Amino acid sequence: MFAGLRAFGAPSRIRANLESHLLDMTGVSHGEGQRMRSDAELYAAAMAGGSEAFAPIVERYADAVFGVALSRLRDFHDAQDVAQQAFVEAFERLGGLRDPARLGAWLRSIAIHRSIDHIRGRRRTVAVEGDVQPSKEPTPESRAERSELRERVLAAIGNLSTTLRETTTLFYINGYTVDQVAAMQDVPVGTVKRRLHDARTRLQEEMIEMVEDTLKSESPRENVAAEVYEILKRYDRPPVPEEKWAEITRRLREIGTDGIEGFIRAFESPHSPTRRFAVEMLSSGVGGEEAAEQLLIRATRDSNKKVRRAAFRALLGIAMHNEARREDVVPRVLPALRDRCRRTRGLFAWYLSHCPGIPEHVPLEEAVRAVAQETENDRRLVACQRELLDAALCVREGRENPHPKHY
């Protein structure tokens, strides 16, 4: 239910709370992912598609709205609550936006007004430029250092003026560019550059790094699983550059089995690029062996042929590199021989016949059935299946597999 907000990756706490509010107003189903769109296009899609089509707006501006609220409230929890309220109000008032190209500036305006209302509504008197409010989050000994760091950062940016504080927060919280910050604040790019220069002048160099790290870490993320899902989701993103692949894999391995819930969420995404990327990450050895294997088995039944193919390939990789697991894992790959995609059928007939140690675990009847049931008039496909049958027969007859080995 309401998979769209999960799929579009709205920061998790804001997203989770928004789901119940928006679902009360509409009940439409999600749509498929699209290319990166302009604000005007996002607006038009949201007007036509309802709550699920509003989700990409949340995805694009969740950190910005949170950052605007944080710059005024200087309390992480209050800022999360106000950000949620701002998005609900934005959804209700969406038809009143006159210039869709100014979507970011409009959302900022809502966040500012809701922050002012929140300040006025506090039971105790709190000035906008007053003392930093203590965090509501429990701070046991294990979190004492983090809590102290948060308070130091809030105190540091709290000494800046409102405009400098907001500009600094927006720039560092999620890597928004100077141009993007300028568009949201509806000011010239030069003004943003000057504000950032002034803020850096007032903050010590080590504090700038501390501000950046803390704001990014306190961006509305629910837990480790949410971080994993943020890494995996592929909506409106280009393919992962080769130089980033190792970095992503390293981070997921650091998280380990604690992030398996993030993988589960990725496999529930309606966007096949997200599901496929999750499969590829699991095949890189992250997520825990047993849990990863179960998710890969589940992915072999995916509706998307590329996801299925990636899952079959990952399972075959486990079998190739873990001799003790072959007897159990190879049967999980055999459904590829009956896949509805003929390319998948041919590809895995070839793999199963050419990978060392694998034909021994392919039942002869499976190889015979693959050849006998083939209806496609595809010579290459039939040739691959016959090679598998030949390899299986060689094993039964004690002969060496004549086909070139694939590693």
ZAMARGU-4260 file (C-alpha; in steps of 0.2 Angstrom, whole numbers, plus 5000, padded with zeros to 4 digits):
<rodrens>
0) 5000/5000/5000 | 5006/5017/4995 | 5022/5010/4988 | 5025/5026/4978 | 5032/5036/4992
5) 5044/5022/4997 | 5049/5019/4979 | 5052/5038/4976 | 5063/5038/4991 | 5056/5052/5001
10) 5067/5053/5017 | 5060/5040/5028 | 5052/5048/5043 | 5044/5062/5033 | 5038/5049/5020
15) 5031/5037/5033 | 5021/5050/5041 | 5015/5057/5025 | 5008/5041/5019 | 4994/5040/5031
20) 4989/5058/5028 | 4989/5058/5009 | 4981/5041/5008 | 4966/5048/5018 | 4964/5061/5004
25) 4967/5049/4988 | 4968/5031/4984 | 4976/5030/4967 | 4989/5018/4962 | 5007/5022/4958
30) 5014/5024/4941 | 5031/5019/4933 | 5047/5028/4935 | 5051/5042/4923 | 5066/5052/4917
35) 5073/5066/4927 | 5060/5080/4925 | 5059/5098/4928 | 5049/5106/4942 | 5035/5111/4930
40) 5034/5093/4923 | 5033/5086/4941 | 5019/5099/4945 | 5009/5094/4930 | 5011/5075/4934
45) 5006/5078/4952 | 4991/5088/4946 | 4985/5074/4935 | 4990/5059/4945 | 4986/5063/4963
50) 4996/5057/4979 | 5007/5045/4971 | 5012/5057/4957 | 5016/5070/4971 | 5029/5058/4978
55) 5044/5064/4966 | 5041/5081/4973 | 5044/5075/4991 | 5059/5065/4984 | 5067/5081/4977
60) 5063/5093/4990 | 5062/5083/5007 | 5079/5088/5013 | 5077/5106/5007 | 5061/5109/5016
65) 5068/5100/5032 | 5083/5111/5030 | 5073/5127/5029 | 5063/5122/5045 | 5079/5117/5054
70) 5087/5134/5050 | 5073/5142/5060 | 5068/5130/5073 | 5086/5123/5077 | 5079/5107/5083
75) 5080/5091/5072 | 5064/5083/5078 | 5053/5099/5077 | 5060/5102/5059 | 5055/5084/5054
80) 5037/5088/5060 | 5036/5104/5052 | 5043/5097/5035 | 5029/5084/5036 | 5016/5097/5039
85) 5023/5108/5025 | 5022/5094/5012 | 5004/5089/5017 | 4999/5107/5015 | 5008/5108/4999
90) 4998/5093/4992 | 4982/5101/4998 | 4986/5118/4990 | 4995/5112/4974 | 4982/5119/4962
95) 4985/5136/4969 | 5003/5137/4963 | 5003/5150/4949 | 5021/5147/4942 | 5025/5128/4943
100) 5043/5133/4938 | 5045/5141/4956 | 5040/5125/4965 | 5055/5125/4976 | 5053/5143/4981
105) 5035/5140/4985 | 5039/5125/4996 | 5051/5135/5005 | 5038/5148/5008 | 5026/5135/5016
110) 5040/5128/5026 | 5045/5146/5033 | 5027/5150/5037 | 5024/5133/5046 | 5040/5136/5056
115) 5034/5153/5062 | 5018/5145/5067 | 5027/5131/5076 | 5037/5144/5086 | 5022/5154/5090
120) 5013/5138/5096 | 5027/5133/5108 | 5021/5133/5126 | 5037/5141/5132 | 5044/5157/5124
125) 5057/5154/5111 | 5064/5168/5100 | 5070/5163/5083 | 5087/5169/5087 | 5087/5163/5105
130) 5096/5148/5113 | 5097/5131/5105 | 5084/5120/5111 | 5090/5103/5119 | 5087/5088/5108
135) 5072/5077/5113 | 5081/5062/5108 | 5087/5051/5122 | 5106/5052/5124 | 5113/5036/5133
140) 5131/5035/5135 | 5133/5027/5118 | 5126/5042/5110 | 5134/5055/5121 | 5147/5060/5108
145) 5134/5062/5094 | 5122/5072/5105 | 5136/5084/5110 | 5141/5086/5091 | 5124/5090/5086
150) 5122/5103/5099 | 5139/5111/5095 | 5133/5112/5076 | 5116/5119/5081 | 5125/5132/5092
155) 5137/5137/5078 | 5124/5139/5065 | 5113/5147/5077 | 5125/5162/5079 | 5122/5166/5061
160) 5109/5177/5054 | 5093/5169/5048 | 5097/5171/5030 | 5115/5164/5032 | 5109/5150/5043
165) 5096/5144/5030 | 5108/5146/5015 | 5121/5136/5024 | 5109/5122/5029 | 5102/5121/5012
170) 5119/5120/5004 | 5127/5107/5015 | 5112/5096/5020 | 5110/5086/5004 | 5123/5093/4992
175) 5111/5106/4984 | 5121/5117/4971 | 5122/5136/4972 | 5110/5137/4958 | 5097/5126/4966
180) 5099/5136/4983 | 5097/5152/4973 | 5081/5145/4964 | 5073/5140/4981 | 5077/5156/4990
185) 5072/5166/4974 | 5088/5176/4974 | 5103/5179/4962 | 5116/5166/4962 | 5129/5179/4967
190) 5119/5182/4983 | 5120/5164/4988 | 5139/5164/4985 | 5141/5179/4995 | 5130/5172/5010
195) 5140/5156/5009 | 5157/5166/5010 | 5150/5176/5024 | 5145/5160/5034 | 5162/5152/5031
200) 5171/5167/5037 | 5161/5167/5053 | 5163/5148/5056 | 5180/5140/5059 | 5186/5129/5045
205) 5184/5113/5056 | 5167/5118/5061 | 5162/5120/5042 | 5167/5101/5040 | 5157/5097/5056
210) 5142/5106/5050 | 5142/5097/5033 | 5144/5080/5041 | 5131/5083/5054 | 5118/5090/5043
215) 5120/5076/5031 | 5119/5063/5044 | 5104/5071/5052 | 5094/5073/5036 | 5077/5064/5039
220) 5083/5046/5039 | 5074/5033/5050 | 5088/5020/5052 | 5101/5010/5044 | 5088/5001/5033
225) 5083/5018/5026 | 5101/5022/5022 | 5102/5005/5013 | 5086/5009/5003 | 5093/5026/4999
230) 5108/5018/4992 | 5099/5006/4982 | 5084/5015/4974 | 5087/5019/4956 | 5072/5030/4952
235) 5077/5045/4941 | 5096/5040/4943 | 5109/5036/4929 | 5118/5020/4930 | 5131/5019/4944
240) 5148/5025/4938 | 5162/5011/4939 | 5172/5022/4951 | 5157/5023/4963 | 5153/5004/4963
245) 5167/5000/4975 | 5162/5014/4987 | 5144/5008/4987 | 5149/4990/4990 | 5161/4995/5004
250) 5147/5005/5013 | 5134/4991/5011 | 5147/4978/5018 | 5150/4989/5033 | 5132/4989/5037
255) 5131/4971/5034 | 5115/4961/5039 | 5109/4976/5049 | 5103/4983/5032 | 5094/4968/5026
260) 5077/4977/5028 | 5083/4990/5016 | 5086/4977/5003 | 5068/4970/5007 | 5061/4987/5004
265) 5071/4989/4987 | 5063/4972/4981 | 5046/4979/4985 | 5049/4994/4974 | 5038/4996/4959
270) 5053/5002/4949 | 5063/4988/4941 | 5080/4997/4941 | 5079/4998/4960 | 5076/4979/4961
275) 5089/4975/4948 | 5102/4986/4957 | 5098/4977/4974 | 5101/4960/4965 | 5118/4966/4959
280) 5123/4972/4976 | 5118/4956/4984 | 5128/4947/4971 | 5143/4957/4977 | 5143/4949/4993
285) 5133/4961/5004 | 5118/4958/5015 | 5123/4942/5023 | 5124/4925/5014 | 5108/4916/5020
290) 5097/4932/5019 | 5104/4937/5002 | 5101/4920/4995 | 5083/4920/5000 | 5080/4937/4992
295) 5089/4931/4976 | 5077/4916/4975 | 5063/4928/4977 | 5070/4939/4963 | 5070/4924/4951
300) 5051/4926/4950 | 5051/4945/4947 | 5040/4952/4933 | 5055/4960/4925 | 5066/4949/4914
305) 5082/4959/4918 | 5079/4957/4937 | 5076/4938/4935 | 5091/4936/4924 | 5102/4946/4936
310) 5095/4935/4951 | 5099/4919/4941 | 5116/4925/4937 | 5119/4929/4956 | 5114/4912/4961
315) 5125/4904/4948 | 5139/4914/4955 | 5136/4907/4972 | 5136/4890/4966 | 5152/4893/4956
320) 5162/4900/4970 | 5155/4889/4984 | 5157/4871/4981 | 5149/4866/4997 | 5133/4875/4992
325) 5132/4869/4974 | 5120/4855/4977 | 5108/4866/4985 | 5110/4882/4974 | 5110/4875/4957
330) 5092/4869/4957 | 5087/4887/4961 | 5095/4892/4944 | 5086/4878/4934 | 5070/4888/4932
335) 5080/4899/4921 | 5079/4885/4908 | 5060/4887/4908 | 5059/4906/4909 | 5047/4915/4897
340) 5061/4926/4890 | 5070/4915/4877 | 5087/4925/4879 | 5087/4920/4897 | 5083/4902/4893
345) 5098/4901/4880 | 5110/4911/4891 | 5108/4900/4906 | 5108/4884/4896 | 5125/4890/4890
350) 5131/4895/4908 | 5125/4878/4915 | 5135/4868/4902 | 5151/4879/4903 | 5154/4883/4921
355) 5166/4870/4930 | 5157/4859/4943 | 5140/4864/4938 | 5134/4851/4925 | 5136/4838/4939
360) 5121/4845/4948 | 5110/4848/4933 | 5097/4833/4932 | 5098/4824/4915 | 5079/4826/4914
365) 5080/4845/4916 | 5092/4846/4901 | 5081/4834/4890 | 5066/4844/4894 | 5074/4860/4890
370) 5078/4854/4872 | 5061/4844/4870 | 5050/4859/4875 | 5058/4872/4865 | 5047/4880/4853
375) 5057/4895/4847 | 5064/4894/4829 | 5081/4900/4836 | 5097/4890/4831 | 5108/4898/4844
380) 5095/4895/4858 | 5093/4877/4853 | 5112/4875/4851 | 5115/4881/4869 | 5102/4869/4876
385) 5109/4854/4866 | 5126/4859/4874 | 5119/4858/4891 | 5111/4840/4887 | 5128/4835/4880
390) 5137/4841/4896 | 5124/4832/4907 | 5127/4816/4897 | 5146/4817/4899 | 5144/4818/4918
395) 5133/4802/4918 | 5144/4793/4906 | 5160/4798/4915 | 5167/4808/4900 | 5175/4825/4901
400) 5164/4839/4897 | 5171/4845/4879 | 5164/4862/4880 | 5175/4877/4884 | 5175/4882/4902
405) 5168/4898/4908 | 5174/4907/4924
</rodrens>
